[in-house]
Amino acid sequence: MHLVDLWLTRSLSMCLLLQSFVLMILCFHSASMCPKGCLCSHSGGLNVSCSNANLKEIPRDLPPETVLLYLDSNQITSIPNEIFKDLNQLRVLNLSKNGIEFIDEHAFKGVAETLQTLDLSDNRIKSVHKNAFNNLKARARIANNPWHCDCTLQQVLRSMASNHETANNVICKTSVLDEHAGRPFLNAANDADLCNLPKKTTDYAMLVTMFGWFTMVISYVVYYVRQNQEDARRHLEYLKSLPSRQKKPDEADDISTVV
């Protein structure tokens, strides 16, 4: 019995030591995988905080097990294609307060289905590819950007989850319709279908072009007629200005004889 107790005590000690060793390895591994300038911690998953780290681009050595990723308040200007493709557990992505202007078509490939929150507010985004947010299930914050309201933005917002709330927070800095500048996108979209404007504009341009050509043809015809009238008048005046032909003496005698 004594031997059994001793064996159990030693086994328990070994288990605790092994558990501590494993935890130490995991912590060391996480620390060693943490991108430069970022802080990593475990709280319901791996949290990676790179806020105010003076980053000019998104780190490419992010740990694959990242759940929460904070990249706010940096100098990031673009989101490249498939930059997050290995972060299959990512739920929260904060990219607010940067200088982002460009978002590539497949920027969120690999995380569109898992993301729950995406913050792109307070950047310099004017427009995005119409497929940039395809399949995105996250609640997106895209306010405080200089958006250009057009058909592409209309298609983008319609493809996003919670699009009504998202669109209501988008203010048109510029628009294909000048009267929509400075107004919420939702109001602009209710006033006009921005995806039908190009066709109407093309029809209007064609009509104006045809009217222009018709006006040119009529003007040419009028000019041609007036020019011919002027030439005819001048020719008539020229004929009138010619001296009359004088009769010959023999012609005069013939006339007298007849009389």
C-alpha positions in Angstrom: 0.0 0.0 0.0 2.9 2.3 0.8 4.4 1.7 -2.6 1.1 2.4 -4.3 0.8 5.7 -2.5 4.4 6.6 -3.3 3.9 5.8 -7.0 0.6 7.8 -7.2 2.4 10.8 -5.5 5.2 10.6 -8.0 2.9 10.2 -10.9 0.9 13.2 -9.8 4.0 15.3 -9.5 5.2 14.2 -12.9 1.8 15.1 -14.4 1.9 18.5 -12.9 5.5 19.1 -14.0 4.6 17.9 -17.5 1.6 20.2 -17.7 3.6 23.2 -16.5 6.2 22.3 -19.2 3.6 22.2 -21.9 2.1 25.5 -20.8 5.5 27.1 -20.8 6.2 25.8 -24.3 2.9 27.1 -25.5 3.4 30.5 -24.0 7.0 30.7 -25.3 5.7 29.7 -28.8 3.0 32.3 -28.8 5.5 34.9 -27.6 8.0 34.0 -30.2 5.3 34.1 -33.0 4.1 37.5 -32.0 4.8 40.1 -34.7 7.4 42.8 -34.0 5.8 45.8 -32.2 2.7 43.8 -31.2 1.5 42.3 -27.9 0.0 38.9 -27.8 -2.1 37.4 -25.0 -4.5 34.6 -24.4 -8.1 35.4 -23.4 -10.7 33.3 -25.1 -8.1 32.7 -27.8 -5.0 34.4 -29.1 -5.4 38.2 -29.0 -2.9 40.2 -31.1 -2.7 43.9 -30.5 -0.7 46.0 -32.9 -2.4 49.3 -32.1 -0.2 52.5 -32.4 2.7 50.4 -33.6 3.7 52.8 -36.5 3.0 50.0 -39.0 2.9 50.9 -42.6 1.6 47.6 -43.8 -0.2 44.6 -42.4 2.3 42.1 -40.8 2.7 38.9 -42.8 3.8 36.8 -39.8 0.6 36.8 -37.8 0.0 33.7 -35.8 -2.5 31.3 -37.5 -4.5 30.9 -34.3 -5.2 34.6 -33.9 -8.8 35.3 -32.8 -8.8 39.0 -32.2 -6.5 41.3 -34.3 -6.1 45.0 -33.6 -4.3 47.0 -36.3 -5.9 50.3 -35.5 -4.1 53.7 -35.3 -1.3 52.9 -37.7 -0.2 54.1 -41.1 -1.5 51.2 -43.2 -2.6 52.4 -46.7 -3.8 49.2 -48.3 -5.2 45.7 -47.7 -3.6 43.2 -50.2 -5.1 40.1 -51.6 -5.4 37.1 -49.2 -3.4 38.8 -46.5 -5.5 37.1 -43.8 -6.0 33.7 -45.6 -4.2 31.7 -42.9 -6.2 33.2 -40.0 -9.0 30.7 -40.0 -10.1 31.5 -36.4 -10.2 35.2 -36.8 -13.4 36.8 -35.4 -12.5 40.4 -34.8 -10.5 42.6 -37.1 -9.9 46.3 -36.3 -8.3 48.4 -39.0 -9.7 51.7 -38.0 -7.8 55.1 -37.9 -5.3 54.2 -40.6 -4.8 55.7 -44.0 -6.3 52.9 -46.0 -7.2 53.9 -49.6 -7.1 50.5 -51.4 -8.8 47.2 -50.7 -8.0 44.5 -53.2 -10.7 42.2 -54.5 -9.7 39.2 -52.5 -8.4 41.0 -49.4 -10.7 39.1 -47.0 -10.5 35.7 -48.6 -10.2 33.0 -46.0 -11.8 35.0 -43.2 -15.0 36.3 -44.7 -17.0 33.4 -43.2 -15.5 33.5 -39.7 -15.3 37.3 -39.1 -17.9 38.7 -36.7 -16.7 42.3 -36.6 -14.8 44.3 -39.2 -13.8 47.9 -38.4 -12.7 50.0 -41.4 -13.9 53.4 -40.1 -11.8 56.6 -40.1 -9.7 55.8 -43.2 -9.4 57.2 -46.7 -11.5 54.7 -48.6 -13.3 56.2 -51.6 -14.3 53.1 -53.4 -13.7 49.3 -53.4 -14.0 46.5 -55.9 -17.6 45.2 -56.1 -16.5 41.8 -54.9 -14.3 43.0 -52.0 -16.8 42.1 -49.3 -18.3 39.0 -51.0 -19.5 36.4 -48.5 -18.6 38.7 -45.6 -20.7 37.8 -42.6 -19.2 40.3 -40.2 -20.9 43.4 -39.0 -18.9 46.1 -40.8 -18.1 49.6 -39.7 -17.1 51.7 -42.7 -18.2 55.2 -41.6 -16.0 58.3 -41.7 -14.5 57.5 -45.1 -14.6 59.9 -48.2 -16.9 57.5 -50.1 -17.8 58.1 -53.8 -21.4 57.0 -54.1 -22.0 55.1 -57.4 -23.3 51.8 -58.7 -20.3 49.9 -57.4 -20.8 51.1 -53.9 -24.5 50.2 -54.1 -23.6 46.7 -55.2 -21.1 46.3 -52.4 -23.4 47.4 -49.7 -26.2 45.2 -50.9 -23.9 42.2 -50.8 -23.0 42.8 -47.1 -24.7 41.5 -44.0 -26.6 44.2 -42.1 -26.3 46.3 -45.2 -29.1 48.7 -44.1 -27.3 49.7 -40.9 -23.9 49.9 -42.8 -25.4 52.0 -45.6 -27.0 54.3 -43.2 -23.6 55.3 -41.7 -22.0 55.9 -45.1 -21.9 59.6 -46.1 -21.3 60.4 -49.8 -18.2 62.7 -50.0 -18.8 62.7 -53.8 -21.4 61.1 -56.0 -22.2 60.4 -59.6 -25.2 62.8 -58.9 -23.9 66.1 -57.5 -27.0 66.6 -55.4 -26.2 63.5 -53.4 -22.8 64.8 -52.2 -22.8 65.2 -48.4 -25.9 63.1 -47.9 -26.2 59.6 -46.4 -25.9 56.9 -49.0 -29.2 55.3 -47.9 -31.0 58.5 -48.8 -29.2 58.8 -52.1 -30.0 55.1 -53.0 -33.7 55.7 -52.1 -33.9 58.7 -54.5 -32.3 57.0 -57.5 -31.0 53.6 -58.6 -27.4 54.5 -59.1 -26.8 51.4 -61.3 -29.3 52.7 -63.9 -27.6 56.1 -64.3 -24.9 55.0 -66.8 -27.5 53.8 -69.3 -29.6 56.9 -68.9 -26.5 59.0 -69.2 -25.5 57.1 -72.4 -28.9 57.6 -73.9 -28.9 61.2 -73.1 -25.4 61.6 -74.6 -26.5 59.8 -77.8 -29.5 62.0 -78.1 -27.4 65.1 -77.7 -24.9 63.8 -80.3 -27.7 63.1 -82.8 -29.3 66.5 -82.2 -25.8 68.1 -82.7 -25.4 66.2 -86.0 -28.9 67.1 -87.1 -28.2 70.8 -86.3 -25.0 70.7 -88.3 -26.7 69.2 -91.4 -29.5 71.8 -91.3 -27.0 74.6 -90.8 -25.0 73.3 -93.8 -28.2 73.1 -96.0 -29.2 76.6 -95.1 -25.7 77.9 -95.7 -25.6 76.1 -99.1 -29.0 77.5 -100.2 -28.1 81.0 -99.1 -24.7 80.8 -100.8 -26.3 79.7 -104.0 -28.8 82.6 -103.8 -26.0 85.0 -103.2 -24.1 83.6 -106.2 -27.2 83.8 -108.4 -27.9 87.4 -107.4 -24.3 88.4 -108.1 -24.4 86.7 -111.5 -27.7 88.6 -112.3 -26.2 91.9 -111.3 -23.2 91.1 -113.5 -25.4 90.4 -116.5 -27.3 93.6 -115.9 -24.1 95.6 -115.8 -23.0 94.4 -119.2 -23.5 97.1 -122.1 -26.3 96.5 -124.6 -25.3 95.3 -128.1 -25.5 98.2 -130.7 -27.3 97.6 -134.0 -25.3 97.6 -137.3 -26.2 100.1 -140.1 -27.4 97.5 -142.6 -29.8 96.1 -140.0 -31.3 99.6 -139.6 -31.8 100.0 -143.4 -33.5 96.6 -143.6 -35.9 97.7 -141.0 -36.7 100.9 -142.7 -37.3 99.2 -146.1 -39.8 96.9 -144.5 -41.6 99.8 -143.0 
